Amino acid sequence: MDKAFRTEIVKIQEQARSHAKSQLLHGSMLTEILKMLKQSTLTNDDDIANRPEVANPPKVSEAGGSQGVAGHG
C-alpha cells in the first residue's frame, strides 16, 4: 500500500509540473496576443482617423430631410 501511495504522489507531482508549464506557455501566448491586438488596434485607429471621410465628414445641406425617418408628422 505504501508503494501505491508513493506512486500516486509521484503522478500528482508530474501532473502539477505539467500544469505549471502549460500555464506559463498559455500566459506567454496571451501576452503576445494582447501585444498584437494593441498594435493592431493602434494601426486601425490611425488608419480610420487619417481617412478623409472620417477626418472631414460630408456636410448635410438639409436637416431632417430624410424620408421614412421618425420625426414630426
Buried (B, 14 or more C-beta within 10 A) or exposed (E): EEEEEEEEEEEEEEEEEEEEEEEEEEEEEEEEEEEEEEEEEEEEEEEEEEEEEEEEEEEEEEEEEEEEEEEEE
